[in-house]
Amino acid sequence: MKTCSRRERSKARTDATAPPAPRPPRGLFVLTVLLCGLLSGCAYYSFTGASIPSRLNTIAIPLAEDNTANPITSLGRDLTTLLADQFVGRTRLSLDNNESSADAVLTARIQQYTNEPTGVGGDERATTNSVQIQIQARYYDQVEDSTLVDQSFTGSANYDPTEAGLAGERQAAQLALERAAEDIFTTATSNW
């Protein structure tokens, strides 16, 4: 028969009376399972908010047409650059300069450019002008031969013509283009 020292007997009693190890809460398990399920859906949805079908890897964005008579001759080129920055910089798509080999094609045409007074001062002079740019955009999936977006978008911005002059109009036009490009991107990459 084995005899235990006082120390061993004390340890045995402590182990026997110790509370069992805490179990993780059941809700934590359920939360973990739900979180894994939600994150598995992120293969199609990125955290930028942009949803691009997995079949699309490349996009062609030809130079935007400018069908307007306006004092800013670079609007088509500026819009093309803004759209390329949005689609390539905020998604996994890469830019393809060849429209026929790209998985998707985004075309844009500036249809209307207006610069009108929206505020008049006491001396009957414009204190605020609004630049509005209307753009027709078409986002086409060449893999499935389907149009994803085909609609008109409008961007606008205000400026003070008495203080800023033509430079103010250029800044307002650039801001209006940025807003329209953001709307085009959001519409084309949101499948809600």
C-alpha positions in Angstrom: 0.0 0.0 0.0 1.3 3.3 -1.0 1.3 6.1 1.5 1.0 9.7 0.3 2.7 12.6 1.8 0.7 15.4 3.3 1.6 17.6 0.3 0.3 15.0 -2.2 -2.9 14.5 -0.2 -3.5 18.3 -0.2 -2.9 18.5 -3.9 -5.3 15.7 -4.6 -8.0 17.3 -2.5 -7.5 20.7 -4.3 -7.7 19.0 -7.7 -10.9 17.2 -6.7 -12.6 20.3 -5.4 -11.5 22.6 -8.2 -14.2 23.9 -10.5 -14.3 22.4 -14.0 -12.7 24.4 -16.8 -15.1 27.0 -18.2 -16.8 26.0 -21.5 -17.0 28.6 -24.2 -20.5 30.1 -24.5 -22.8 28.3 -26.9 -23.6 31.7 -28.6 -19.9 32.1 -29.5 -20.0 28.9 -31.5 -23.1 30.0 -33.4 -21.5 33.4 -34.0 -18.4 31.8 -35.4 -20.4 29.6 -37.7 -22.4 32.6 -39.0 -19.3 34.7 -39.5 -17.6 32.0 -41.5 -20.7 31.7 -43.7 -20.9 35.4 -44.3 -17.2 35.7 -45.1 -17.4 32.8 -47.6 -19.7 35.1 -49.6 -16.9 37.6 -49.9 -15.4 35.7 -52.8 -17.9 37.6 -55.0 -18.0 40.8 -52.9 -15.0 42.9 -52.0 -14.8 45.2 -49.0 -14.6 48.2 -51.3 -18.3 47.7 -52.0 -17.5 46.7 -55.6 -19.2 43.6 -56.8 -17.6 42.2 -60.0 -18.7 38.8 -61.4 -16.0 36.2 -61.1 -16.0 35.6 -64.9 -14.7 39.1 -65.5 -11.0 39.7 -65.2 -10.2 42.5 -67.7 -11.9 45.7 -68.8 -11.4 47.9 -71.8 -12.3 51.6 -71.4 -12.0 53.4 -74.8 -11.5 57.1 -74.9 -14.8 58.8 -73.9 -16.4 60.8 -76.7 -17.3 64.4 -76.0 -20.2 65.4 -78.2 -20.5 68.9 -76.6 -19.3 72.3 -77.5 -17.6 73.5 -74.3 -14.4 75.5 -73.4 -12.7 72.5 -71.8 -11.3 70.3 -74.5 -9.9 67.6 -72.3 -13.2 66.3 -70.8 -13.3 63.1 -72.8 -9.7 62.2 -71.8 -10.3 63.2 -68.2 -13.4 61.1 -67.9 -11.6 58.1 -69.4 -8.8 58.5 -66.8 -11.3 58.8 -63.9 -13.2 55.7 -65.0 -10.0 53.7 -65.4 -8.8 54.8 -62.0 -12.2 53.7 -60.5 -12.5 50.3 -62.2 -8.8 49.2 -62.0 -7.9 50.9 -58.7 -10.9 49.7 -56.7 -11.6 46.3 -58.2 -9.5 43.2 -59.2 -10.1 44.1 -62.9 -7.0 44.8 -65.0 -7.1 47.2 -67.9 -7.0 45.7 -71.4 -6.4 48.2 -74.3 -7.9 45.8 -76.8 -11.7 45.9 -76.7 -12.2 42.7 -78.6 -10.1 40.6 -76.1 -11.4 42.3 -72.8 -14.0 40.5 -70.7 -15.9 43.7 -70.2 -16.1 47.0 -72.1 -17.1 50.3 -70.6 -17.9 53.1 -73.0 -18.8 56.6 -72.1 -20.1 59.6 -74.1 -20.5 63.1 -72.8 -23.8 64.2 -74.2 -24.5 67.5 -72.6 -22.5 70.3 -70.9 -24.2 73.2 -69.3 -22.9 76.2 -67.4 -25.7 78.3 -66.0 -26.1 80.9 -63.3 -27.9 79.6 -60.2 -27.4 82.6 -58.0 -27.7 86.3 -58.8 -26.5 89.2 -56.7 -28.0 92.6 -56.1 -26.4 94.1 -59.2 -28.0 91.4 -61.4 -24.7 89.6 -61.9 -24.3 85.9 -61.4 -22.8 85.0 -58.1 -22.9 81.3 -58.5 -22.8 79.2 -61.7 -23.5 75.4 -61.9 -21.7 73.2 -64.4 -23.7 70.1 -65.3 -22.3 67.2 -67.3 -24.5 64.4 -68.6 -22.8 61.2 -69.6 -24.2 58.1 -71.3 -22.4 55.0 -70.1 -22.6 51.4 -71.2 -21.0 48.5 -69.3 -21.0 45.4 -71.4 -20.1 41.8 -70.3 -18.5 40.2 -73.4 -18.1 36.8 -71.7 -21.9 36.4 -71.4 -22.8 38.8 -74.2 -25.0 41.0 -72.0 -25.3 44.6 -71.1 -24.9 45.2 -67.4 -25.5 49.0 -67.4 -26.8 51.3 -70.1 -28.0 54.6 -68.7 -27.3 58.3 -68.4 -25.5 59.9 -65.4 -25.2 63.5 -64.4 -22.6 65.2 -62.3 -22.7 68.8 -61.2 -20.7 71.4 -59.3 -20.9 75.1 -58.5 -18.4 77.9 -58.7 -18.3 81.7 -58.3 -17.8 83.1 -61.8 -16.8 86.6 -60.6 -13.9 85.4 -58.5 -12.8 82.2 -60.2 -13.6 82.8 -63.9 -12.6 80.1 -66.4 -10.4 78.4 -63.9 -13.4 78.1 -61.6 -15.4 76.6 -64.5 -12.6 74.1 -65.1 -12.5 73.1 -61.4 -16.3 72.7 -61.3 -16.2 70.6 -64.6 -13.6 68.4 -63.1 -15.6 67.9 -59.9 -18.8 67.2 -61.9 -16.8 64.6 -63.9 -15.6 63.0 -60.7 -19.1 62.8 -59.3 -20.5 61.2 -62.5 -17.6 58.7 -62.7 -18.2 57.7 -59.1 -21.9 57.2 -59.9 -21.1 55.1 -63.0 -18.7 53.0 -61.0 -21.2 52.5 -58.1 -24.0 51.6 -60.5 -21.9 49.2 -62.5 -20.5 47.4 -59.5 -23.6 47.2 -57.3 -25.8 44.2 -57.8 -28.4 44.9 -55.1 
